[in-house]
Amino acid sequence: MRGLLGKKLGMTQVYDDKGQRVAVTAIALGPCVVTQRKSSEKDGYDSVQVAFGETTERRVTKPALGHFKKAETTPKRHLREFAVGEGEEIAMGETLTTDVFENVSHVDITAVSKGRGFQGVVKRHGMAGGRKSHGGGGPRRVGAIGQCAYPGRVARGRAMPGHMGNRRVTTQNLRVVTIDAEKNLMLINGAIPGPTGAIVEVRKALKKASKGA
């Protein structure tokens, strides 16, 4: 099992074993209920679909309600799929907790980043802008965007003003500071994508070995 769903609670600070203060992000991780088990024989790949977050029957469609009843669980707000190893025994209706991340030192976290709306190039791309004096007419404008007589067009991918944020972002190799299994709480070193209250996907890091591996 590679990951779980959780909710970003916000940032705080703790002290490590060396007495140094560490900025951490708190995540309410699970518990997640397995609502579907996919196999390579039937579906072409091995994965589990997990559900997170309570909701009412009024906010769920009838097909989704039947899907939850088949898994013998109450309606949930969020569904995601996570890869599992071939032959790994995870049954439908099983509840997964932070035990999935036992002996895991680093994780990859995916979430929808904060939306910033329409922004200019100074904020969106970190450009310096134009001159602030001596006749400068555009201190926060993009400047010239074209080319010479040939090819005489704006190059594809040119950094321009536009919509900023509100997109799916993955941050890799974040260190796990501590896990509180009783409270289903995980503390991650540093910041993670998304605003407070955002739904996050926490996966075992692909580029870091687990403890004892």
LOSE-113087 format. One record per residue (C-alpha): residue number from 1; x, y, z; residue in one letter. Coordinates in pm, 1 decimal, m for minus. Each point is the difference from the previous one (the first is absolute). Layout:
BEGIN
+-----+----------+----------+----------+-----+
:   n :     east :    north :       up : res :
+-----+----------+----------+----------+-----+
: NUM :        X :        Y :        Z :   A :
...
+-----+----------+----------+----------+-----+
***
This chain:
BEGIN
+-----+----------+----------+----------+-----+
:   n :     east :    north :       up : res :
+-----+----------+----------+----------+-----+
:   1 :      0.0 :      0.0 :      0.0 :   M :
:   2 :    156.0 :    326.3 :   m115.6 :   R :
:   3 :   m207.8 :    275.3 :    158.8 :   G :
:   4 :   m300.4 :    148.2 :    178.8 :   L :
:   5 :   m229.2 :    301.0 :    m14.3 :   L :
:   6 :     10.4 :    270.3 :    264.3 :   G :
:   7 :    m76.5 :    362.2 :     81.8 :   K :
:   8 :    249.0 :    282.0 :     48.1 :   K :
:   9 :    m51.2 :    147.3 :    348.1 :   L :
:  10 :    258.6 :    278.5 :    m18.5 :   G :
:  11 :    355.5 :     72.4 :    110.7 :   M :
:  12 :    160.2 :      5.2 :    343.0 :   T :
:  13 :    339.7 :    m67.3 :    152.7 :   Q :
:  14 :    148.7 :   m276.5 :    212.3 :   V :
:  15 :    339.7 :    m79.3 :    151.4 :   Y :
:  16 :    197.4 :   m298.3 :   m126.3 :   D :
:  17 :    228.6 :   m234.3 :    193.5 :   D :
:  18 :    287.7 :    249.2 :    m25.2 :   K :
:  19 :   m206.3 :    282.2 :    149.2 :   G :
:  20 :    m26.9 :    187.9 :   m328.6 :   Q :
:  21 :   m325.9 :    164.8 :    m97.7 :   R :
:  22 :   m152.9 :   m146.5 :   m316.6 :   V :
:  23 :   m283.5 :    148.6 :   m205.8 :   A :
:  24 :   m252.9 :   m272.9 :    m78.7 :   V :
:  25 :   m331.9 :    m43.6 :   m178.6 :   T :
:  26 :   m265.4 :   m202.6 :    180.6 :   A :
:  27 :   m209.4 :   m243.2 :   m206.7 :   I :
:  28 :   m307.4 :   m188.7 :    123.0 :   A :
:  29 :     81.6 :   m324.2 :   m182.4 :   L :
:  30 :   m289.7 :   m242.5 :    m36.6 :   G :
:  31 :   m160.5 :   m218.2 :    106.9 :   P :
:  32 :    m88.4 :   m101.7 :   m356.7 :   C :
:  33 :   m242.3 :   m275.7 :    m97.7 :   V :
:  34 :     74.2 :   m225.4 :   m298.0 :   V :
:  35 :   m302.0 :     30.1 :   m230.1 :   T :
:  36 :    138.5 :   m197.1 :   m295.9 :   Q :
:  37 :    283.4 :   m243.5 :    m68.2 :   R :
:  38 :    128.1 :    m12.7 :   m356.7 :   K :
:  39 :    213.3 :   m284.1 :   m132.3 :   S :
:  40 :    214.0 :    m51.5 :   m307.6 :   S :
:  41 :   m211.5 :   m298.9 :   m105.6 :   E :
:  42 :   m327.3 :    193.1 :     m6.9 :   K :
:  43 :     97.3 :    366.2 :    m42.6 :   D :
:  44 :    347.2 :    m17.7 :   m151.2 :   G :
:  45 :    181.5 :    146.0 :    301.0 :   Y :
:  46 :     18.0 :    m39.7 :    379.7 :   D :
:  47 :   m134.3 :    279.6 :    219.6 :   S :
:  48 :   m242.8 :     80.2 :    276.8 :   V :
:  49 :   m261.3 :    274.7 :      8.8 :   Q :
:  50 :    m20.8 :    166.6 :    340.1 :   V :
:  51 :   m262.1 :    237.6 :    140.6 :   A :
:  52 :     55.5 :    281.8 :    250.2 :   F :
:  53 :   m217.2 :    257.4 :    174.7 :   G :
:  54 :   m354.0 :    m53.9 :    128.1 :   E :
:  55 :   m304.5 :    141.3 :   m177.7 :   T :
:  56 :   m376.2 :    m58.5 :    m13.4 :   T :
:  57 :   m205.1 :   m209.8 :   m241.2 :   E :
:  58 :   m163.6 :    317.3 :   m136.0 :   R :
:  59 :    334.1 :    116.3 :   m139.9 :   R :
:  60 :     76.1 :   m327.8 :   m179.6 :   V :
:  61 :   m144.8 :   m123.8 :   m329.2 :   T :
:  62 :   m193.2 :   m327.3 :     m4.0 :   K :
:  63 :    270.3 :   m190.0 :   m193.9 :   P :
:  64 :    265.1 :    121.7 :    246.6 :   A :
:  65 :   m225.5 :    m90.9 :    292.7 :   L :
:  66 :    m29.8 :   m353.2 :   m133.0 :   G :
:  67 :    377.2 :     m7.9 :    m42.5 :   H :
:  68 :     48.3 :     83.3 :    368.9 :   F :
:  69 :   m265.7 :   m247.4 :    113.5 :   K :
:  70 :    178.0 :   m273.8 :   m194.8 :   K :
:  71 :    312.9 :     77.5 :    202.3 :   A :
:  72 :   m212.8 :      2.6 :    319.5 :   E :
:  73 :     97.6 :    353.2 :     95.8 :   T :
:  74 :   m166.7 :    336.9 :     46.1 :   T :
:  75 :      6.3 :    264.3 :   m278.1 :   P :
:  76 :    332.5 :    181.3 :    m39.3 :   K :
:  77 :     98.8 :    331.8 :   m157.9 :   R :
:  78 :    320.4 :    m94.9 :   m181.9 :   H :
:  79 :    117.6 :   m299.6 :   m203.5 :   L :
:  80 :    352.4 :    m70.3 :   m126.9 :   R :
:  81 :    193.9 :   m295.4 :   m139.0 :   E :
:  82 :    339.5 :   m111.6 :    124.9 :   F :
:  83 :    227.9 :   m262.2 :   m148.5 :   A :
:  84 :     64.3 :   m323.7 :    188.0 :   V :
:  85 :    240.6 :   m283.9 :    m52.0 :   G :
:  86 :   m117.8 :   m299.5 :   m199.1 :   E :
:  87 :   m151.7 :   m257.0 :    232.2 :   G :
:  88 :    m18.2 :    238.4 :    297.0 :   E :
:  89 :   m296.4 :   m100.5 :    213.9 :   E :
:  90 :   m225.0 :    302.6 :     56.1 :   I :
:  91 :   m370.0 :    m80.4 :     14.7 :   A :
:  92 :   m291.3 :    226.2 :    m91.5 :   M :
:  93 :   m146.0 :    162.7 :    311.4 :   G :
:  94 :    333.0 :     m7.8 :    185.4 :   E :
:  95 :     99.2 :    313.4 :    191.9 :   T :
:  96 :    350.2 :    133.1 :    m61.0 :   L :
:  97 :    179.0 :    221.6 :    252.3 :   T :
:  98 :    341.2 :    157.6 :     47.9 :   T :
:  99 :    142.4 :   m351.2 :     45.9 :   D :
: 100 :     46.5 :      6.2 :   m378.3 :   V :
: 101 :    292.4 :    240.0 :     56.2 :   F :
: 102 :    178.5 :   m199.8 :    267.5 :   E :
: 103 :    378.4 :     29.8 :    m46.0 :   N :
: 104 :    m46.4 :    255.1 :   m280.4 :   V :
: 105 :    242.6 :    293.8 :     22.5 :   S :
: 106 :   m102.9 :    207.2 :   m304.9 :   H :
: 107 :   m326.0 :     54.3 :   m189.0 :   V :
: 108 :   m129.0 :    167.0 :   m316.7 :   D :
: 109 :   m303.7 :    225.2 :     46.7 :   I :
: 110 :   m247.2 :    102.3 :   m270.2 :   T :
: 111 :   m263.6 :    272.6 :     39.6 :   A :
: 112 :   m164.7 :    287.7 :   m185.3 :   V :
: 113 :    206.3 :    314.0 :     58.4 :   S :
: 114 :   m142.0 :    328.9 :    125.5 :   K :
: 115 :   m179.6 :    199.1 :   m269.4 :   G :
: 116 :    143.6 :    349.3 :    m58.3 :   R :
: 117 :   m229.9 :    108.6 :   m281.6 :   G :
: 118 :    127.0 :    202.7 :   m297.1 :   F :
: 119 :    350.8 :    128.6 :     72.7 :   Q :
: 120 :    268.8 :    190.7 :   m187.3 :   G :
: 121 :    346.3 :   m118.3 :    m90.4 :   V :
: 122 :    170.9 :    149.2 :    306.9 :   V :
: 123 :   m197.3 :   m214.7 :    242.2 :   K :
: 124 :    m68.5 :   m294.8 :   m229.9 :   R :
: 125 :    348.7 :    m47.8 :   m146.7 :   H :
: 126 :    223.5 :    210.7 :    223.2 :   G :
: 127 :    100.0 :    248.6 :   m269.5 :   M :
: 128 :    172.2 :    324.3 :    100.4 :   A :
: 129 :   m225.4 :    235.2 :   m194.6 :   G :
: 130 :    103.6 :    314.4 :   m181.9 :   G :
: 131 :    183.3 :    311.1 :    114.9 :   R :
: 132 :   m148.6 :    182.1 :    297.2 :   K :
: 133 :    129.2 :    341.8 :   m107.1 :   S :
: 134 :    154.2 :    193.8 :   m292.8 :   H :
: 135 :   m307.1 :    m29.4 :   m216.0 :   G :
: 136 :    m83.5 :   m362.7 :     75.9 :   G :
: 137 :   m362.1 :    m55.9 :   m100.1 :   G :
: 138 :    m64.7 :   m355.8 :    118.3 :   G :
: 139 :    162.0 :    m88.8 :    335.3 :   P :
: 140 :   m191.1 :   m329.4 :     27.7 :   R :
: 141 :    m62.3 :    m81.3 :   m365.0 :   R :
: 142 :    140.8 :   m291.5 :   m195.6 :   V :
: 143 :    183.9 :    210.6 :   m258.3 :   G :
: 144 :     62.5 :   m107.1 :   m358.9 :   A :
: 145 :   m137.5 :   m345.1 :    m82.1 :   I :
: 146 :     58.1 :    m21.3 :   m377.2 :   G :
: 147 :    297.7 :    m83.2 :   m220.8 :   Q :
: 148 :    172.1 :    155.3 :   m300.2 :   C :
: 149 :   m131.3 :      0.9 :   m356.1 :   A :
: 150 :     50.6 :   m375.6 :     m4.6 :   Y :
: 151 :   m188.2 :   m192.5 :    131.0 :   P :
: 152 :   m195.8 :    308.9 :    107.0 :   G :
: 153 :   m224.7 :   m161.8 :    256.6 :   R :
: 154 :    m29.3 :    m64.5 :    373.1 :   V :
: 155 :    180.6 :   m320.4 :     98.1 :   A :
: 156 :   m207.3 :   m279.7 :    143.4 :   R :
: 157 :     27.6 :    m27.4 :    376.7 :   G :
: 158 :     91.6 :    365.9 :     52.9 :   R :
: 159 :    m45.1 :    103.4 :    363.9 :   A :
: 160 :   m307.2 :    222.4 :      2.2 :   M :
: 161 :   m260.0 :    129.7 :    246.2 :   P :
: 162 :   m273.9 :   m251.2 :     73.5 :   G :
: 163 :   m168.9 :   m227.2 :    249.7 :   H :
: 164 :    226.4 :    m94.3 :    290.1 :   M :
: 165 :    m39.1 :   m292.9 :    238.6 :   G :
: 166 :   m299.9 :   m231.1 :     45.6 :   N :
: 167 :    171.3 :   m291.7 :   m169.4 :   R :
: 168 :    106.4 :   m347.3 :     99.4 :   R :
: 169 :    348.1 :     10.1 :    153.8 :   V :
: 170 :    222.4 :   m277.2 :    133.7 :   T :
: 171 :    284.7 :     67.9 :    243.8 :   T :
: 172 :    247.1 :   m285.9 :     32.8 :   Q :
: 173 :    229.2 :   m132.8 :    271.4 :   N :
: 174 :   m156.6 :    174.2 :    300.6 :   L :
: 175 :    136.7 :   m129.3 :    329.9 :   R :
: 176 :   m238.9 :   m156.5 :    248.9 :   V :
: 177 :     70.4 :    153.1 :    341.0 :   V :
: 178 :   m240.3 :   m212.0 :    203.8 :   T :
: 179 :   m320.2 :   m204.6 :    m24.7 :   I :
: 180 :   m264.6 :    m13.4 :    273.6 :   D :
: 181 :   m192.4 :   m319.6 :    m72.4 :   A :
: 182 :   m257.0 :     59.6 :    274.3 :   E :
: 183 :   m102.2 :    338.5 :   m142.1 :   K :
: 184 :     56.4 :    m95.9 :   m367.8 :   N :
: 185 :    243.5 :    291.0 :    m24.3 :   L :
: 186 :    312.8 :     41.4 :   m210.8 :   M :
: 187 :    249.5 :    285.8 :     33.5 :   L :
: 188 :    195.8 :     88.1 :   m314.4 :   I :
: 189 :    315.7 :    211.4 :     m0.6 :   N :
: 190 :    m64.5 :    327.2 :   m183.8 :   G :
: 191 :   m292.6 :    118.8 :   m209.2 :   A :
: 192 :   m223.7 :   m200.4 :   m232.4 :   I :
: 193 :   m227.1 :    107.4 :   m289.1 :   P :
: 194 :   m353.3 :    123.9 :     58.6 :   G :
: 195 :   m183.5 :    221.1 :    248.9 :   P :
: 196 :   m100.4 :   m101.3 :    351.1 :   T :
: 197 :   m277.3 :   m257.5 :    m26.7 :   G :
: 198 :    113.1 :   m127.0 :   m341.2 :   A :
: 199 :    m28.1 :   m369.7 :    m82.1 :   I :
: 200 :    348.1 :   m145.1 :    m50.7 :   V :
: 201 :    125.9 :   m327.2 :   m142.0 :   E :
: 202 :    292.5 :   m135.9 :    201.1 :   V :
: 203 :    211.3 :   m266.0 :   m170.1 :   R :
: 204 :    318.6 :   m178.8 :     89.5 :   K :
: 205 :    290.7 :    183.1 :   m163.6 :   A :
: 206 :    108.3 :   m151.5 :   m329.4 :   L :
: 207 :    356.0 :    135.9 :     20.8 :   K :
: 208 :     75.7 :    m72.0 :    365.5 :   K :
: 209 :     46.4 :   m334.7 :    168.4 :   A :
: 210 :   m204.6 :    m82.0 :    311.1 :   S :
: 211 :    157.9 :    m49.4 :    340.8 :   K :
: 212 :    174.5 :   m331.2 :     24.6 :   G :
: 213 :    m26.3 :    m66.2 :   m374.2 :   A :
+-----+----------+----------+----------+-----+
***
